[in-house]
Amino acid sequence: MGCILGRDPCGDPANREARVRYPVGRYQMVDREVKNGFVYFYSVTAFDSTGLNQTKLELSGRRAAVEADAVVPQASVGTGRNVWVVPNPYRVDNDYTYENGGWEGRLRSWTENNRLVKFIHLPEGEWTIRVFSLAGDQITTIENKEGMSGYSPLRGEIEWDLLSQSNRALASGVYVFTVESKVGTQIGKFVLIR
């Protein structure tokens, strides 16, 4: 029970009000539309008012985010068999560059030959990714070797250029991948649409 700001005397029960106090963390917002590597700003503003008529006082928080509040979503190292391929499906008729709201991050240097997908949530330590056609033909093998181009051990992700071991572009279809690591073998699928 507390006094209502601007109303006297505080001892009068009509000038007192009970308020519920919620713990920090009661409310949350989850943005499921973020893209790896993009910078996002969020601002949560609370409003309240107290008093009546001429003594009414409105209270509010900050209405804008500042640069220090920037959030850059990134994949994290996985702890189990939860590797994903993103985007899935990969549509060749889509422009995935940052300029067009995509995620490949190639900016103006992007060409048709720069297409890629990412395997994310890779486990720590040694792992091997193998990609197969539905017919069982092995398309490529990717291993985590020290100094490997495109591999980020802190984020647990690796880029793949959608080219076979013989440097040929993949056809439309469903592809199967396996990830072998110390946590076991995971099998997954992704789709390429041309």
N, C-alpha and C positions, 0 to 999 in steps of 0.2 A: 504494500500500500504506500503510495507516495502522493505528495502535494501536486496539484495541477498548476503548472507555471502560469502566473498572471492572475491567479484567483486567491484571494485572502479571505479570511484567515485559514491557515493550514489545518487548524484544529477542527474546523467545520467539516463533518463527514461528506457534505455535498461538494467540497473542494478537494476531495481525495479520490484517488482512483487506483484500482488494482491493475497491474500490467504483468503479462506473462513474459518471462525472460527466456529466450531460446538460446541454446548453446551454439557456439561457433561451429559451423559445419552442418547445421541442420538442413540448409538448402544447398543445392549444387546445380550447375548447368553443364551439360555435356554437349559439345559441338562435334557431331559425327561427320561433318562435311569438310574437315580440314585436310590440307594436302601437305605432305612432307616438305620441309624446307621453306615454306611460305611464312611470312611474318604476320601475326594476328594481334590485334589489340582488343581487349575486352574492358568494359567499364560497367561496374555494378553500382547503381545509385539507390540509396535508401531515402525515403521521404517520410516526414512525420509533421504533425502540427499540434499545437497546444493553445489553450486559451479560447476566448470567445470574442466575437465582434472586433472591436478596436484593439483588444489586447491579444488577438490571435497572432501566433508566431509560427512561421513555417520553417522547418529545419530540413536540410538536405545534405547529401554527401557530394563528393566530387563528381562532375558530370562527364569527364573525359579521361581517357587513359593517356599516360605520358610514355615517352620512349622506353623508359626503364621498366615499364609494365609489359613490354612486348613478349609474346609467346611464340616460339618456333617449334612446332611439333616435329618429332622425329621418332622413327621406329626404335625399339629397344632390343637389347640382346635377349633372346628367348631362354627360358629355363626348362623347356620340355619340347615336345614334338608339336609345335604350333607355327610352323613356317608358312607364310602366305606368299603368293605371287600377286603383285599389284602393278598396274590395274588388271583386273580380271572380271570381265573379258577385256582383252586389248583389241580395240577397233582401229584398224589401219586408216579408216576414213576420218578419224578424229585427229585434231591437231592438239597434241599433249604438251606443247611448249608453254612456258610460264606466261608469255605474252597473251596467250589465248585462254588463260585460266586452267591450263593443264599442269603437269607435274614433272615433265622430263627435264626441265631446267636448262635447255640448250639456248635459250634466247635467240638472238638474230643469227647465230652461227648454225642453227639447226637445219638439217637437210633430211630428206627422206631416208638416207642411210644412217641417221642417228637414232632410229627407234630403239627403245629399250623397255624392259620390265625390270622390276626389282624383286628379289627374294628377300623378305624381311623376317625379323624375329629369329634369325639364325642362332644356334646355341654357341656358347663359348667353346674354345678348343678346336680340335680337328673336326672337319666335316667335309663331305663330298656330295655335290648335287649332280644327279643324272637326269637328263630330260629324254623322254621317249615319245614316239608317235603311238597312236592307239594300236598299230600293227605290231608294236614291240621293237621297232627299229630305234637304236640309240642315236639321238640327235647331237647331244653334246655332254661333256663332263666339266664341272666347275669345282675346283678344290680351293680351300683357303690356304694359300701359301703366303709367307711373309712378304710384304711389299707389293701385294697383288693390286693391280689397277682396279679401281671401282669398289674395292672392299673396305667397309668401315667397321673394324672390330668393336668400336665403342657403341655403334648403333645396331650392330648385328644385321647388316644388310649388304647385298652385293647386286650390282647391275649386270644385266645380260642383254646383249645387242640383238637378240632374236635371230641370230645367224647360226647355222649348223657348224659342225667341226670342219666341214669342207667350204665354209664361208658362203653358204647359200641362204637366201631368205626363205623363211618358213611359209608353207601354204596355210590357208585357212584350216582350222580344225581344232580338235581337243587334244591336248598334250598332257602326258603324265610325267610327274617329277618325283624323284625320291631324294631324301636327305638322310645320309648315313652319318651318325655321330656317336659320341659316347653315351647319349641318352636313348639310342636305338635307331630304328629306321622309320621314317615317316613317308607316306605316299600321299600325293595330292594331285590336283588337276588344274589346268588353266585353259582358257579358250582364246584363240587368235582368229579375228574376223577380218578378212580382206575385202 
